[in-house]
Amino acid sequence: MRYLFRDQSAKGGVPLLLASSLVLLLLILLFSLVPELTSLQGWVLLFLLLGAGLFLGYAKTTEPFYAVELCPQGVKYHHRRGSWVLPWQAFLYARVAQLSGKDEAAYVGFKVTDYDSFLVQLPPRLAVKLLMEQRHLLLAALASDCPDGTCASTMLTQHTEFSTAKARYHGVQAMFAGRMQHLAVLLGAELFIPTTVLPVEAAEFCRTVNQSRLIYLKKTAA
């Protein structure tokens, strides 16, 4: 059994890039033939808008085709900066992340039980990017669970070392592990995937992950 979830943020990249390129060529032609069609400020604005379209189209084409893959190795999350793998035996469940007051965050969270199985294969380049991308999730959780700000200073401190019963981690891996611990305290899960990349509802995705986990664990135990 294998599930592939296409990255929704990558959709429309090629058409947007081609359309923006075509319009840019037409705009250059118009500018060379009838520059008096609009003011200089108008031309600048049009070129800036098309430049933004080209950039967005290119950014979409660099996104991975599949965002998440459920396979015998576990849950694989694909990002343009790399991929991580969470083995089936290394987590208990997946669920929609919730802030205090039962407000849903735009993330799916995984309750990780084995940090080592995850950290040893986490690419440093990806870890750095995720630390930056998901900082707002930590801040939102702090604002929800720590409104007086008394715990923020501790939670926002970057770890330079992190130890488990099996290994000691330094640098980016230690920072990421520390972030995982803080998110577990605030949100009840350590690892997160944005729901914006999923082609299905977050709750449906979680059900599929949890069912797949039980199936794979039963197969390995047999």
C-alpha positions in Angstrom: 0.0 0.0 0.0 1.3 3.4 -0.9 -0.3 6.9 -0.9 1.0 9.9 -2.8 -0.3 13.4 -2.0 0.4 16.0 -4.7 1.7 19.3 -3.5 -1.1 21.9 -4.0 1.3 24.8 -3.8 3.0 23.6 -7.0 -0.2 23.7 -9.1 -0.4 26.3 -11.9 3.3 27.1 -11.9 4.0 26.3 -15.5 0.9 28.1 -17.0 1.6 31.2 -14.8 5.2 31.2 -15.9 4.3 30.9 -19.6 1.5 33.4 -19.5 3.7 36.0 -17.6 6.5 35.4 -20.2 4.2 35.9 -23.1 2.6 39.1 -21.6 6.1 40.4 -20.9 7.2 40.0 -24.5 4.0 41.8 -25.7 4.6 44.6 -23.2 8.2 45.0 -24.4 6.9 45.2 -27.9 4.3 47.8 -27.0 6.8 49.8 -25.1 9.2 49.9 -28.1 6.4 50.9 -30.5 4.1 53.2 -28.5 5.9 54.3 -25.4 3.4 57.1 -25.0 0.6 54.6 -24.4 1.0 55.3 -20.6 3.3 57.2 -18.3 6.7 56.1 -17.3 5.3 55.2 -13.8 2.7 53.1 -15.5 5.2 51.2 -17.5 7.3 50.6 -14.4 4.2 49.3 -12.5 3.3 47.0 -15.3 6.8 45.5 -15.5 6.9 45.1 -11.8 3.6 43.2 -11.8 4.8 40.9 -14.6 8.1 40.4 -12.7 6.1 39.3 -9.7 4.1 36.9 -11.9 7.3 35.4 -13.3 8.8 35.0 -9.9 5.7 33.3 -8.5 5.4 31.0 -11.5 9.1 30.0 -11.2 8.7 29.4 -7.4 5.8 27.1 -8.0 7.7 25.1 -10.6 10.5 24.5 -8.0 8.0 22.9 -5.5 8.1 19.1 -5.3 5.4 17.3 -7.3 4.4 15.3 -4.3 4.3 16.9 -0.9 3.7 13.8 1.2 4.3 10.1 0.6 3.1 7.2 2.7 5.3 4.2 2.0 6.9 1.2 3.8 9.6 3.4 5.3 7.0 5.7 6.9 5.7 9.2 6.3 7.9 11.2 3.8 7.5 15.0 3.5 9.0 16.6 0.4 10.1 20.2 0.5 12.1 22.1 -2.1 15.0 22.2 0.4 14.9 18.4 0.9 12.9 15.7 2.5 12.4 14.1 5.9 11.2 10.6 6.8 9.2 9.7 10.0 9.2 5.9 10.4 5.9 4.3 11.3 7.4 3.1 14.6 8.6 6.6 15.6 5.2 8.2 16.2 1.9 7.5 17.8 -0.6 9.4 15.6 -1.2 12.3 13.3 -3.9 14.9 14.1 -4.9 18.4 13.1 -3.0 21.0 15.2 -5.1 23.0 17.5 -4.3 26.1 19.5 -5.9 26.8 22.9 -9.6 27.5 22.6 -9.9 24.7 20.0 -8.9 27.0 17.1 -7.3 24.9 14.4 -3.9 25.8 13.1 -3.2 25.3 9.4 -0.9 22.3 10.2 -1.1 18.6 10.7 0.9 17.5 13.7 2.7 14.1 14.4 3.2 12.8 18.0 6.8 11.7 17.8 8.0 9.0 20.2 11.5 8.3 18.8 13.5 11.5 18.2 16.6 9.6 17.1 14.9 7.8 14.2 13.8 11.1 12.8 16.8 13.4 13.6 19.6 11.1 12.2 18.2 11.5 8.7 17.0 15.2 8.9 18.9 17.3 6.3 20.5 20.4 8.0 19.4 22.6 5.0 15.8 21.5 5.4 15.9 21.9 9.2 17.1 25.5 8.9 14.3 26.3 6.5 11.6 24.6 8.6 12.8 26.4 11.7 12.2 29.7 9.9 9.0 28.7 8.2 7.3 27.4 11.3 8.4 30.1 13.7 5.1 31.7 13.3 3.4 28.5 14.5 5.5 28.6 17.7 4.6 32.3 18.2 0.9 31.6 17.7 1.0 28.8 20.2 2.9 31.0 22.7 0.3 33.7 22.3 -2.5 31.2 22.8 -1.0 29.2 25.7 1.2 31.9 27.3 -0.7 35.2 27.0 1.3 36.9 29.7 4.6 36.1 28.0 6.2 34.5 31.0 7.2 31.3 29.1 8.2 33.0 25.8 11.8 33.7 26.7 12.4 30.0 27.5 10.6 28.7 24.5 12.3 31.0 22.0 15.8 30.2 23.2 17.7 28.2 20.6 19.3 24.9 21.9 22.9 24.4 21.0 23.0 20.8 22.4 20.3 18.2 22.7 20.6 14.7 24.2 18.5 11.6 24.1 19.1 8.2 25.6 20.9 7.1 22.5 22.8 10.2 21.1 23.8 13.8 21.6 23.0 16.3 18.9 24.6 19.7 18.1 23.9 22.7 15.9 20.9 22.7 13.7 19.7 19.2 14.8 19.8 20.3 18.4 17.9 23.5 17.5 15.2 21.5 15.7 14.9 18.9 18.5 14.5 21.8 21.0 11.7 23.3 18.8 10.1 19.9 18.7 10.0 19.7 22.5 8.5 23.2 22.8 5.8 22.5 20.2 5.0 19.3 22.0 4.3 21.2 25.3 2.2 23.8 23.5 0.5 21.8 20.8 0.8 18.2 21.8 2.8 17.2 18.8 6.4 17.6 17.7 6.5 17.6 13.9 4.2 19.5 11.6 3.2 19.7 7.9 1.3 22.7 6.5 -2.2 21.8 5.4 -1.8 24.1 2.4 0.2 21.5 0.5 -2.4 18.7 1.0 -4.9 17.9 -1.8 -7.4 16.6 0.8 -8.9 17.8 4.0 -6.6 17.7 7.0 -8.8 15.4 9.0 -9.1 13.0 6.1 -5.3 13.0 5.7 -4.8 12.2 9.4 -7.2 9.3 9.2 -5.3 7.9 6.2 -2.0 8.3 8.0 -3.2 6.7 11.2 -4.9 3.8 9.4 -1.7 3.2 7.3 0.4 3.2 10.4 -1.6 0.5 12.0 -1.5 -1.6 8.8 2.3 -1.3 8.5 2.9 -2.1 12.1 0.7 -5.2 12.0 2.5 -6.4 8.9 5.9 -6.0 10.6 4.7 -7.7 13.8 3.3 -10.7 11.9 
